[in-house]
Every structure is written in C-alpha cells, then in structure tokens.
Amino acid sequence: MKNDDIAEVDLARGQRTALFASAVTLGLAAVKALIGYGFHSPLLVADGFHTFSDFTVIFASWFGLFLAASKKTERFPYGLYKAETLVSFIIGLLVTWAGIEVLLEGARKFGPPASTGVFPLLPVAVSCVSMAIGYFLARREGSVGNAINSQSLKTIAQDSYLNIAVSFAVLTGILAAWFSIPYVEGALLVVISLLILKLGFETIWFSLLILLDANLDRTLQSEIMREIGDIQGVTGVRDVKIRQAGPFRLVESNIESSPHAPLYQAHGVADRVEEHIKASFPYIESVYVHVEPGKSKTTVAIIPVRDVDGLESRVHGHFGRAPYFLVVRIGESGVEIEDFYYNEHLGKKGNIHVGVKVIRELTRYGLNTLFTSQIGEISFHMLKDAFVDIYKVREGEPVAEVIESFRRGDIEVLNAPTHPAEKSLAEGVIRTGKGKP
C-alpha cells in the first residue's frame, strides 16, 4: 500500500473514533444536565456543561482530521495535514478554558455544603456511569491516537482521563453534600483544574512548535542520518530536516555522492534514499532528497602494480593483468598502505574475467577510487556502478607520484573504458564467432 493510501486509511480511522466519541460525549452531557436539573444537583448540572465543552473539543478534533484527509490540490500541494495541528491548538485553548472554569467552580465550593436529606441515588449512578464511559473513550482515543500518530486524539484521550477524575470529584462532592462534609469537593476540583490547565498549556505550546516547523524529534533525525549514510553511493549526509504536518512527517535531506557520478546514477541514489526512509520509518508522508557533489575526507584507493616496493611500486599497464594491487588510504594526515593484494587468479588455465573476480575480493576494503593505466569494459562498469571514481595514470609511474598528482588535482578522470571489450585471458574472452579463445 502506498504512503498516500496509508495516510488516507489512518485519517479515516481517526475521524471515525472522534465522531463516535463526539456522539457519546454529547449524549452524556445531556443526561448529566437533565438528571442534575431534575434532582436539584447544581454540581451535576455544572458537570453536564463541562462535558458539553468536552464535546466541542472532540468535535473539533474530528473536524481537524476531516480537513487533514482532504486531497492534495494545486493550491495545497502538501495537503492539509496541518489542519489537524491547528485544531489541536484550538483544543488546547478550549481545554485551558475548561480548566479555568473548573478552578472557579472549585473556589465556589469551598465551605459547608447544604444536605438535602435524601440520598441522591440517580446522580450518583450517573457519575459512576460517566466514569466508566470516560475510561472506555480514553482507552479508545489513546489507542487510535498512538496508532495513527494523531496529536489531537492523544490530547483528548488525556483530557478524557482527567474527566474521569472530574466525575469522581463530582461524585465525591455529591456524597460530601449529603453527608454535610465541608471543603472536600472544592479542594478536589482545584487540584483537578490545575491538571487540566497543565494539559491545555502543553497542548498549546506543542501545537505552536509544530506550526512553526520546530525540530521536535532529534532522535529520529539522527537515526535517519545514520541509516542513509550506509546506502551505496552516499558519500556524506549534510543535513536532515523534519517537519511535522498533523500526524505525518515531511523529510528533507541533503546528501553527497561522487562528483564524477553521471546524472542517472545521482538520481538512482536519491531514489534509493527516499525508498529506504519511507520503508524504515513510520508516518513519513514525503521525502525530498537533494544530491550534491562531495568528496570523502578519506580516499581508499587500489592501484594495479607490477612489483612490491611500497609507495615506489610501479603502475602496471593493465588493471586485470596486474600481478599485485596496492590498497592505500589517503587522508588529511597522510598516506597509509593498507595492504598488498596478490592476484592469485592471474595465469590460471581457463580462468576468465579475472578483473571482475579481483573487484569482488577488494570490495571488503570499502574502496572508492581506482588509479589505472588501462581497464576493460566489464571491470569499468562494475566499478562505476559501485560509485568508484576511476583515474587514468601512466604505466610505470611510481605510486607516490600518482598520489601526489591526485592530491594536487592534476590527474585525468577516466569516463570510459580504455578498450571496449575484455580480450585477454586474464580478464576474460568475449566470443565473436566460432572457435576457442
């Protein structure tokens, strides 16, 4: 399933959850208000109005998810995912307003309550049912919110948990009024109001950060940089930027690749990076990859040589027919000989494509550069496909002079094989007709 399809399914799921919670909350608010009014319980009536304010919060969440699910258009090429974040900001304001209302109600409830003398059975039952329904809604909202990464659903889930505490305070207040116990109801409402205010302020602040494109997930940023740095063709990762849009993330990355790679290879690297990011990390809605030419600080080069004499070894006249390969690491601090590789495939009877076999064995060094006098077509394209830069040097030239020319930038880049087909027994035979090679 494509990412756009996944986004559509997730948003539809969030809409259904928010719409269901809206309907249940609206019905519960009406029941509380009617029972409170019928049984002369101002506290339950006030709780009914508070529950109605919760309905507006949840309905706003549904509306935000509804807007976020709208199709991308020419006017809104990135979609309306941030509508969900904007609604989360509004929800934060509403939650803060509800917290202030509960705080004021708590302040009014300090003092000795007046008992009616009749046990308020139905108001107590409604409060208990309200807590049970609140718990069910909180679990469902939280589960779906986490599953689809919806900030508004996660916020109303936390608010629903706090509403359980509000219902408990209302129940305690109703019982305290019947038992004529002072101060209990007011104290509980003040404490709960502070928790509601904390949730409201946090939601407002987090929504503002998202709307201002703040970097909110440095861990994810580091993980993406580490993952794409290991992709073939990526020589460096300059930066990764992550913007959150509703429940989804938009990623921009600037990477480096070989400065000598043709355009189609650079596009191939960008495509691989994009596909890897989308496959490895959830809720990445879009990825933009910019490829820039770069050069690794450390060059791992192989040089076909005809003798073993350190940096004074002489370049052999052909890549596949060389008896030895010098592996050198060229860094800012100097040149280090990593290994001398003996070409054990050379001269074996019936052995063909020796250059290909040598390349497969030398890849363990993580090479990115080759200096050679001549190279055949198969070996050339195999190395270029592995993003190895190939430079042309003179036969018989000492390795030390080759490296010095490379560091000065005074060296020719080899953009094509020196001969179109491997014709020697050392590198392989291409048949052009009948007969043995």
C-alpha positions as CSV (number, residue, x, y, z in Angstrom):
1,M,0.0,0.0,0.0
2,K,1.4,3.5,-0.9
3,N,2.0,6.1,1.7
4,D,-0.9,8.3,0.5
5,D,-3.2,5.3,0.8
6,I,-1.9,4.6,4.3
7,A,-2.4,8.2,5.3
8,E,-6.0,8.1,4.0
9,V,-6.8,5.0,5.9
10,D,-5.3,6.3,9.2
11,L,-7.1,9.6,8.9
12,A,-10.4,7.9,8.2
13,R,-9.9,5.7,11.3
14,G,-9.2,8.8,13.4
15,Q,-12.3,10.5,12.1
16,R,-14.5,7.6,13.0
17,T,-13.1,7.5,16.5
18,A,-13.5,11.2,17.0
19,L,-17.0,11.2,15.6
20,F,-18.1,8.3,17.8
21,A,-16.6,9.9,20.9
22,S,-18.4,13.2,20.0
23,A,-21.8,11.5,19.8
24,V,-21.2,9.6,23.1
25,T,-20.0,12.7,24.9
26,L,-22.9,14.9,23.7
27,G,-25.4,12.3,24.9
28,L,-23.6,12.0,28.3
29,A,-23.6,15.8,28.7
30,A,-27.4,15.9,28.0
31,V,-28.1,13.1,30.6
32,K,-26.0,14.9,33.3
33,A,-27.7,18.2,32.7
34,L,-31.2,16.7,32.8
35,I,-30.6,14.5,35.8
36,G,-28.9,17.3,37.7
37,Y,-31.7,19.7,37.0
38,G,-34.4,17.1,37.8
39,F,-32.8,16.1,41.1
40,H,-31.7,19.7,42.1
41,S,-28.0,18.9,41.9
42,P,-26.2,22.1,40.7
43,L,-22.9,20.2,40.8
44,L,-24.1,17.6,38.3
45,V,-25.6,20.3,36.1
46,A,-22.3,22.1,36.1
47,D,-20.6,18.8,35.2
48,G,-23.0,18.5,32.3
49,F,-21.9,21.8,30.9
50,H,-18.3,20.8,31.4
51,T,-18.9,17.6,29.5
52,F,-20.6,19.6,26.7
53,S,-17.3,21.6,26.5
54,D,-15.5,18.3,26.1
55,F,-17.9,17.5,23.2
56,T,-16.8,20.7,21.5
57,V,-13.1,19.7,21.9
58,I,-13.7,16.2,20.5
59,F,-15.8,17.5,17.6
60,A,-13.0,20.0,16.8
61,S,-10.6,17.1,16.7
62,W,-12.9,15.3,14.2
63,F,-13.1,18.4,12.1
64,G,-9.3,18.8,12.0
65,L,-8.9,15.1,10.9
66,F,-11.6,15.7,8.3
67,L,-9.7,18.6,6.9
68,A,-6.4,16.7,7.0
69,A,-7.9,13.9,5.0
70,S,-8.6,16.3,2.1
71,K,-6.9,15.5,-1.2
72,K,-3.8,17.4,-2.2
73,T,-4.5,20.2,-4.7
74,E,-2.5,22.7,-6.7
75,R,-3.2,25.3,-4.1
76,F,-2.3,22.9,-1.2
77,P,0.4,20.6,-2.8
78,Y,1.5,19.4,0.7
79,G,-2.1,18.5,1.7
80,L,-4.0,19.9,4.7
81,Y,-2.4,17.7,7.4
82,K,-1.5,20.8,9.5
83,A,-5.2,21.5,9.9
84,E,-5.2,18.7,12.5
85,T,-2.3,20.6,14.3
86,L,-4.2,23.9,14.1
87,V,-7.3,22.2,15.6
88,S,-5.0,20.8,18.3
89,F,-4.0,24.4,19.1
90,I,-7.7,25.3,19.4
91,I,-8.4,22.3,21.5
92,G,-5.6,23.4,23.8
93,L,-7.3,26.8,24.2
94,L,-10.6,25.1,25.0
95,V,-9.0,22.7,27.5
96,T,-7.4,25.7,29.2
97,W,-10.8,27.5,29.3
98,A,-12.4,24.3,30.8
99,G,-9.6,24.2,33.4
100,I,-10.3,27.8,34.4
101,E,-14.0,27.0,34.8
102,V,-13.3,24.0,37.0
103,L,-10.9,26.1,39.1
104,L,-13.6,28.8,39.6
105,E,-16.1,26.1,40.4
106,G,-13.8,24.6,43.0
107,A,-13.3,28.0,44.6
108,R,-17.0,28.4,44.9
109,K,-17.4,25.0,46.5
110,F,-15.2,25.8,49.5
111,G,-17.4,25.9,52.6
112,P,-20.0,23.8,54.3
113,P,-22.5,22.2,51.8
114,A,-26.2,22.0,52.4
115,S,-27.6,18.5,52.7
116,T,-31.0,17.7,51.1
117,G,-31.5,14.7,53.4
118,V,-32.4,12.4,50.5
119,F,-29.8,10.1,49.1
120,P,-29.1,11.2,45.5
121,L,-29.2,7.7,44.0
122,L,-29.6,8.7,40.4
123,P,-27.0,11.5,40.4
124,V,-24.5,9.0,42.0
125,A,-25.4,6.4,39.4
126,V,-24.9,8.9,36.5
127,S,-21.5,9.9,37.9
128,C,-20.4,6.3,38.1
129,V,-21.6,5.6,34.6
130,S,-19.8,8.8,33.4
131,M,-16.5,7.5,34.8
132,A,-17.0,4.1,33.1
133,I,-17.8,5.7,29.8
134,G,-14.9,8.2,30.2
135,Y,-12.5,5.3,30.8
136,F,-13.7,3.5,27.7
137,L,-13.4,6.6,25.5
138,A,-10.0,7.5,26.9
139,R,-8.7,4.0,26.1
140,R,-10.1,4.0,22.5
141,E,-9.0,7.6,21.8
142,G,-5.5,6.9,23.1
143,S,-5.1,3.7,21.3
144,V,-6.1,5.1,17.9
145,G,-4.2,8.3,18.5
146,N,-1.0,6.4,19.2
147,A,-1.6,4.1,16.3
148,I,-2.1,6.9,13.7
149,N,0.2,9.4,15.5
150,S,-2.7,11.9,15.9
151,Q,-1.8,14.7,18.4
152,S,-5.4,15.9,18.7
153,L,-6.7,12.4,19.5
154,K,-3.9,11.8,22.0
155,T,-4.8,15.2,23.7
156,I,-8.5,14.4,24.0
157,A,-7.5,11.0,25.4
158,Q,-5.6,12.6,28.2
159,D,-8.5,15.1,28.7
160,S,-10.8,12.1,29.0
161,Y,-8.7,10.6,31.7
162,L,-8.8,13.9,33.5
163,N,-12.6,13.9,33.1
164,I,-12.8,10.6,35.0
165,A,-11.1,12.5,37.8
166,V,-13.6,15.3,37.4
167,S,-16.5,12.9,37.6
168,F,-15.0,11.3,40.7
169,A,-14.7,14.7,42.3
170,V,-18.4,15.4,41.3
171,L,-19.4,12.1,42.9
172,T,-17.4,12.9,46.0
173,G,-18.9,16.3,46.1
174,I,-22.5,14.9,45.8
175,L,-21.8,12.4,48.7
176,A,-20.0,15.1,50.7
177,A,-23.0,17.4,50.4
178,W,-25.3,14.6,51.5
179,F,-23.0,13.8,54.5
180,S,-22.5,17.6,55.1
181,I,-18.7,17.3,54.9
182,P,-17.1,20.7,54.1
183,Y,-14.2,21.6,51.8
184,V,-13.8,18.2,50.1
185,E,-15.5,19.0,46.9
186,G,-13.8,22.4,46.4
187,A,-10.3,21.0,47.2
188,L,-10.6,18.2,44.7
189,L,-11.9,20.5,42.0
190,V,-9.0,22.9,42.5
191,V,-6.4,20.1,42.2
192,I,-8.1,18.7,39.1
193,S,-8.3,22.1,37.5
194,L,-4.5,22.5,37.8
195,L,-4.0,19.2,36.0
196,I,-6.4,20.3,33.2
197,L,-4.6,23.6,32.9
198,K,-1.3,21.8,32.6
199,L,-2.6,19.7,29.7
200,G,-4.1,22.8,28.0
201,F,-0.8,24.8,28.2
202,E,1.3,21.8,27.0
203,T,-1.1,21.2,24.0
204,I,-0.9,24.9,23.0
205,W,2.9,25.0,23.2
206,F,3.4,21.7,21.3
207,S,1.0,22.8,18.6
208,L,2.7,26.1,18.2
209,L,6.1,24.4,17.8
210,I,4.7,22.2,15.1
211,L,3.1,25.1,13.2
212,L,6.4,27.0,13.4
213,D,8.3,23.9,11.9
214,A,10.4,23.3,15.0
215,N,12.7,20.3,15.1
216,L,10.8,18.1,17.6
217,D,12.4,14.7,17.0
218,R,16.2,14.8,17.2
219,T,16.4,11.1,17.8
220,L,14.6,10.4,14.5
221,Q,16.8,12.9,12.8
222,S,19.9,11.1,14.0
223,E,18.5,7.7,13.0
224,I,17.7,8.8,9.5
225,M,21.2,10.3,9.0
226,R,22.8,7.1,10.2
227,E,20.6,4.9,8.0
228,I,21.1,6.8,4.8
229,G,24.8,7.2,5.4
230,D,25.2,3.4,4.8
231,I,23.4,3.4,1.4
232,Q,25.6,2.7,-1.5
233,G,26.5,5.8,-3.4
234,V,26.1,8.2,-0.4
235,T,29.5,9.6,0.5
236,G,28.1,12.0,3.1
237,V,25.0,13.4,4.7
238,R,25.0,17.1,5.1
239,D,21.7,17.5,6.9
240,V,18.3,16.1,7.5
241,K,15.3,18.3,8.2
242,I,12.0,17.0,9.6
243,R,8.7,19.0,9.6
244,Q,5.6,17.6,11.3
245,A,2.3,18.0,9.5
246,G,-0.5,16.7,11.6
247,P,0.2,13.0,12.3
248,F,2.7,12.8,9.5
249,R,6.3,14.0,8.9
250,L,7.9,15.6,5.9
251,V,11.6,14.9,5.4
252,E,14.2,16.9,3.5
253,S,17.8,15.6,3.2
254,N,20.9,17.0,1.5
255,I,23.3,14.2,0.7
256,E,26.7,13.9,-1.1
257,S,27.7,11.5,-3.8
258,S,30.6,11.0,-6.1
259,P,31.3,14.3,-8.1
260,H,32.0,12.1,-11.1
261,A,28.8,10.1,-11.0
262,P,26.6,10.6,-14.1
263,L,23.2,12.2,-13.6
264,Y,21.2,8.9,-13.8
265,Q,23.3,7.5,-11.0
266,A,22.8,10.5,-8.8
267,H,19.0,10.2,-9.4
268,G,19.3,6.5,-8.6
269,V,21.0,7.3,-5.2
270,A,18.2,9.8,-4.4
271,D,15.5,7.3,-5.2
272,R,17.2,4.6,-3.0
273,V,17.4,7.1,-0.1
274,E,13.8,8.1,-0.5
275,E,12.6,4.5,-0.7
276,H,14.7,3.5,2.3
277,I,13.4,6.3,4.5
278,K,9.8,5.6,3.7
279,A,10.2,1.8,4.3
280,S,12.2,2.2,7.5
281,F,10.3,4.9,9.4
282,P,6.6,5.2,10.1
283,Y,4.5,8.2,9.2
284,I,6.9,9.7,6.7
285,E,4.5,11.2,4.2
286,S,7.0,12.6,1.8
287,V,10.8,12.7,1.3
288,Y,12.8,15.2,-0.7
289,V,16.4,14.3,-1.4
290,H,18.9,16.8,-2.9
291,V,22.2,15.3,-4.1
292,E,25.3,17.4,-4.2
293,P,28.8,16.5,-5.4
294,G,31.1,15.7,-2.5
295,K,34.4,14.2,-1.7
296,S,35.1,11.9,1.2
297,K,37.8,13.1,3.6
298,T,39.4,9.6,3.3
299,T,40.1,8.1,-0.1
300,V,40.5,4.3,-0.2
301,A,42.3,3.6,-3.5
302,I,43.5,0.5,-5.3
303,I,46.4,0.6,-7.8
304,P,47.4,-2.2,-10.0
305,V,51.2,-2.5,-9.7
306,R,53.9,-4.7,-11.2
307,D,56.1,-5.0,-8.1
308,V,56.0,-4.8,-4.3
309,D,58.1,-1.8,-3.3
310,G,55.8,0.3,-1.0
311,L,55.0,3.7,-2.5
312,E,57.8,3.3,-5.0
313,S,55.9,0.4,-6.6
314,R,55.3,1.0,-10.4
315,V,51.9,1.1,-12.0
316,H,51.1,-1.9,-14.2
317,G,49.9,-1.4,-17.7
318,H,46.5,-3.0,-17.3
319,F,44.1,-3.4,-14.4
320,G,43.2,-7.1,-14.8
321,R,46.7,-8.4,-15.8
322,A,48.4,-6.8,-12.8
323,P,50.2,-9.3,-10.5
324,Y,49.6,-7.1,-7.5
325,F,47.2,-4.5,-6.2
326,L,48.3,-1.9,-3.7
327,V,45.5,-0.7,-1.3
328,V,46.2,2.7,0.1
329,R,44.2,5.0,2.4
330,I,44.7,8.7,1.6
331,G,43.6,11.1,4.3
332,E,44.2,14.6,5.6
333,S,47.0,13.3,7.8
334,G,48.9,11.4,5.1
335,V,49.0,8.2,3.2
336,E,48.8,4.7,4.7
337,I,49.4,1.4,2.9
338,E,46.6,-0.8,4.0
339,D,47.5,-4.0,2.0
340,F,49.2,-5.6,-0.9
341,Y,46.9,-8.0,-2.7
342,Y,48.4,-10.8,-4.8
343,N,46.4,-11.5,-7.9
344,E,46.1,-15.3,-7.4
345,H,43.7,-15.6,-10.4
346,L,46.3,-14.5,-12.9
347,G,47.6,-17.2,-15.2
348,K,45.2,-19.9,-14.1
349,K,44.2,-22.0,-17.0
350,G,40.7,-21.4,-18.3
351,N,40.1,-18.6,-15.8
352,I,38.3,-15.7,-17.3
353,H,37.1,-12.3,-16.1
354,V,39.9,-12.0,-13.6
355,G,39.3,-8.3,-13.2
356,V,35.7,-9.0,-12.0
357,K,36.9,-11.5,-9.5
358,V,39.6,-9.2,-8.2
359,I,37.0,-6.4,-7.7
360,R,34.7,-8.7,-5.8
361,E,37.5,-9.6,-3.4
362,L,38.7,-6.0,-3.0
363,T,35.3,-4.5,-2.1
364,R,35.9,-5.6,1.5
365,Y,38.3,-2.6,1.8
366,G,35.5,-0.1,1.1
367,L,37.3,1.3,-1.9
368,N,36.1,4.4,-3.6
369,T,38.9,5.2,-6.0
370,L,41.0,3.4,-8.7
371,F,44.2,4.5,-10.4
372,T,45.0,2.6,-13.5
373,S,46.6,2.8,-16.9
374,Q,44.1,0.7,-18.8
375,I,40.8,-1.1,-17.9
376,G,38.3,-3.2,-19.8
377,E,34.7,-2.6,-20.3
378,I,33.2,-5.1,-17.8
379,S,35.5,-4.1,-14.9
380,F,35.0,-0.4,-15.7
381,H,31.2,-0.5,-15.5
382,M,31.2,-2.8,-12.5
383,L,33.3,-0.3,-10.6
384,K,31.3,2.7,-11.8
385,D,28.1,1.1,-10.7
386,A,29.7,0.8,-7.2
387,F,30.4,4.5,-7.3
388,V,34.2,4.1,-7.6
389,D,36.0,7.0,-9.2
390,I,38.5,5.9,-11.8
391,Y,41.6,8.0,-12.7
392,K,44.0,7.4,-15.6
393,V,47.7,7.3,-14.8
394,R,50.8,6.4,-16.8
395,E,52.2,2.9,-17.0
396,G,55.4,2.6,-14.9
397,E,54.7,5.7,-12.8
398,P,55.6,5.3,-9.1
399,V,52.6,5.2,-6.7
400,A,54.0,8.1,-4.7
401,E,53.8,10.4,-7.8
402,V,50.3,9.1,-8.6
403,I,49.1,10.1,-5.1
404,E,50.8,13.4,-5.3
405,S,49.1,14.2,-8.6
406,F,45.8,13.2,-7.1
407,R,46.2,15.4,-4.1
408,R,47.1,18.4,-6.3
409,G,44.0,17.7,-8.5
410,D,46.3,17.3,-11.5
411,I,45.0,13.9,-12.7
412,E,42.7,12.8,-15.5
413,V,39.3,11.3,-14.7
414,L,38.6,8.2,-16.8
415,N,35.0,8.4,-18.0
416,A,35.1,5.4,-20.4
417,P,36.9,2.0,-20.6
418,T,40.2,2.2,-22.4
419,H,39.1,-0.7,-24.7
420,P,35.5,-1.8,-25.4
421,A,35.8,-5.5,-24.6
422,E,37.9,-7.8,-22.4
423,K,40.0,-9.8,-24.9
424,S,42.8,-11.2,-22.8
425,L,42.8,-14.5,-21.0
426,A,43.4,-12.6,-17.8
427,E,40.2,-10.6,-17.9
428,G,38.1,-12.9,-20.0
429,V,37.2,-13.7,-23.5
430,I,34.2,-12.4,-25.4
431,R,33.4,-14.7,-28.4
432,T,32.7,-13.1,-31.7
433,G,32.2,-16.3,-33.6
434,K,33.0,-20.0,-33.5
435,G,36.2,-21.3,-32.1
436,K,38.1,-21.3,-28.9
437,P,39.6,-18.2,-27.4
